[in-house]
Amino acid sequence: MSNGFLNDLPDLELPARRRKKKPTDPKDQVVRYIKPRCPKCGSTNVPVYDSNHLPVRYHKCADCGHTFKSIEENYQPENET
C-alpha cells in the first residue's frame, strides 16, 4: 500500500543501528558461591523451600528444622540488562 506519501523524504545517511552485544559465554563468567549455613546449628544441609521472590530464598535446615532466608547480592533480573 504505497501511495507515495513518504517517497520524497531525504536520505539522512544515518549510521546503521547498533546491535546488542551477545551475552558472554557462561564458561567465561565466574561468580563467588558461598554455601549457606543454618544460623542456629551451623549445618550446611539447608535446602531451599521457596525461591519465588528472588533475590530472597527461604531455607529450612534439615538437621534442626530452623527456617531462615538468604539474600543474593548483586542480583540482576534477566529482563533488565
C-alpha positions as CSV (number, residue, x, y, z in Angstrom):
1,M,0.0,0.0,0.0
2,S,2.3,2.7,-1.2
3,N,0.7,6.0,-2.1
4,G,3.9,7.9,-2.5
5,F,3.4,10.0,0.7
6,L,6.8,9.2,2.1
7,N,8.7,8.9,-1.1
8,D,10.1,12.4,-1.0
9,L,11.9,12.1,2.3
10,P,15.6,13.0,2.1
11,D,18.2,10.3,2.8
12,L,19.8,11.3,6.1
13,E,22.7,8.9,5.8
14,L,22.4,7.8,9.4
15,P,24.7,5.0,10.6
16,A,23.3,1.5,10.8
17,R,21.5,0.6,14.0
18,R,23.8,-0.8,16.7
19,R,23.2,-4.4,17.6
20,K,23.1,-5.5,21.2
21,K,26.2,-7.4,22.4
22,K,25.9,-11.1,22.5
23,P,25.9,-12.5,26.1
24,T,29.3,-13.8,27.1
25,D,29.8,-17.5,27.1
26,P,28.9,-19.0,30.5
27,K,32.3,-20.6,30.8
28,D,33.8,-17.0,30.9
29,Q,31.7,-15.9,33.8
30,V,32.7,-16.6,37.4
31,V,30.7,-15.9,40.4
32,R,31.5,-16.5,44.0
33,Y,29.3,-19.0,45.7
34,I,29.1,-19.3,49.5
35,K,27.1,-22.3,50.6
36,P,24.5,-21.1,53.2
37,R,24.7,-22.4,56.7
38,C,22.0,-22.6,59.3
39,P,22.3,-19.7,61.7
40,K,21.1,-21.8,64.6
41,C,23.2,-25.0,64.3
42,G,25.7,-24.3,61.6
43,S,24.7,-27.1,59.3
44,T,25.1,-26.8,55.5
45,N,22.2,-29.1,54.9
46,V,19.7,-26.3,54.3
47,P,17.7,-26.9,51.1
48,V,15.7,-24.0,49.6
49,Y,11.9,-24.4,50.0
50,D,10.8,-21.2,48.3
51,S,12.7,-19.1,45.7
52,N,9.7,-17.4,44.1
53,H,10.8,-14.0,45.5
54,L,14.3,-13.6,44.1
55,P,16.8,-12.3,45.3
56,V,15.4,-13.8,48.6
57,R,15.5,-17.5,49.1
58,Y,13.9,-19.3,52.0
59,H,15.6,-22.2,53.6
60,K,14.7,-24.9,56.2
61,C,17.5,-26.7,58.0
62,A,17.2,-30.4,57.5
63,D,19.0,-31.1,60.8
64,C,17.3,-28.8,63.3
65,G,14.3,-27.5,61.4
66,H,15.1,-23.8,61.8
67,T,13.8,-21.6,58.9
68,F,15.6,-18.6,57.6
69,K,16.1,-16.6,54.5
70,S,19.2,-15.7,52.4
71,I,19.6,-12.7,50.1
72,E,21.6,-12.9,46.9
73,E,23.9,-9.9,46.4
74,N,24.3,-8.2,43.1
75,Y,21.0,-9.7,41.8
76,Q,20.0,-8.5,38.4
77,P,16.8,-9.8,36.8
78,E,17.3,-11.3,33.4
79,N,14.9,-8.8,31.7
80,E,17.0,-5.8,32.8
81,T,20.3,-5.6,31.0
